[in-house]
Amino acid sequence: MRAAVEVRPVEQDDMIDVARLAERAAEESPSAVQGAPSDASRLLEHLSVLLGAGGQVLVARHEGEICGFAVLRVIDPLLFATSTSLYVDAVFVSPSARRRGVGHALLAAAAAVAGERGAENVYCAPAPGARGMHRFLARLGFAPTSGHRVVATATLQRRLVQENPRATRTAVRVGRREATRAAIEDLVARRRRARAAGLPTGPVDLRAFQAERDAALRAAAERTAERDDVVDGDDVTALGVVPRRDAASESIPS
């Protein structure tokens, strides 16, 4: 008699086991976007973020061990989708537990979640090279839909320049023009705030300041001339007045 498969939401104590299974799934599907090589600690972090963002993780237990998992997201209506859908980001069964009904149990639980949330469709995007998973989903009624394509950002930018350099340069000019316009709008806004606060908003007129500075310099020169007349020929140093000494007043050593 085949042992029953238990499927339930993931618990905190299950996270490490799920991360290890996810690491194994990444090794089996290196061409998948979700299957980028990573270690269990990084995948554990990703699972925590997914749960914090409202995603769900289901785990399957068979003979007392966690042998599979499914990652689910409920997607609300979008621009080209007028109804709620359930997206299965990943579904994986350990090789030692395959052909024992684990995958069916996981998708049955996913279908129950879809029914509870009012999702009209269930989407799943297995890796292109996962032929077994594609056949398994096809047997359950999954039909092909719009295909996903992926490209590295650096590759896309390089190909755009190669295919149409003029369009790329135009985009750069448009970006610069938008930046200039944003800078002008920011300057106008700052001048309006300054005007509302009663502060000067245009160039500062320095003519009055220069006139006051010239008058102060002339007054200082006049005071210096008056001090020269008072000392009557005595030397003026930075430390004060030094009286002159004539030769007759100097003492000559014997």
C-alpha positions, 0 to 999 in steps of 0.5 A: 500500500502506497504511503499517503502524501501530506501537503501543508503550508511551510513552517519555520522549521521546514525552511532549511529543507525547502532551501536544500530542495530548491538548490537541487532544483536549480542544479537540475534546471540551469536554463530557468530564470529561477534556476540560477546557481545559488547556495541554500543560504541565499535561497533561504533568504529568497524564500523568506522575502517571498513569504513576506511579500504575500507568496505561499510555499507548500511542502509535501511530506512522504514517509516522514521527510519533506520531499517536494515543494511548490511556490505560489503567487496570487496575481490580481487582475492586470492590464491584459488580465481581467481576472485573478490567477494563480501563478506557480513559480516553482514545483519540485519533487526530490528524485527519490520520491518521484512517481509516488503521487507527490507532484499530484498532491502538490498541484491538488493543494495549489488548485485548492488555493486557486479555488479559495482565492477565486483564481480562474486560471493556474499558470506554471512556467517550467524550465524549457529543458524540463521535459518530464515536467512539461509532460506531467503538466500536459497530462493535467490539462496545462496548455501552452500560452504566450512564451516568456523570453529573457535577456541580460540587460547588458546584452539588450543594451548592446544589441540595441546599439548594434541594431539601431544606433541612431534610435539609441542616440535619439533616446540619449538626447531625449533623456538629456533634454528631459533632465534640462527641463527638470532642472529649469522647473526646479529653479523656477520652483525654488525662486517662487519659494524664495519670493514667498519668503521675502528673499531676493530671487534675482542677481545680487546688486553689489554696487551699494556694498562696494560704495560703502567699502570705498568710503570705509577705506577713505575714512581709514586713510584719513585717520592714518594721516591725522595720526602721522601729523600728531606724532610729528615725524616719529616713526610709526610701526605696527606696535605703536610710535617709536621716538627718534633718537639723535646721535648726541643722546646715545651713550658711548661706552668707555 
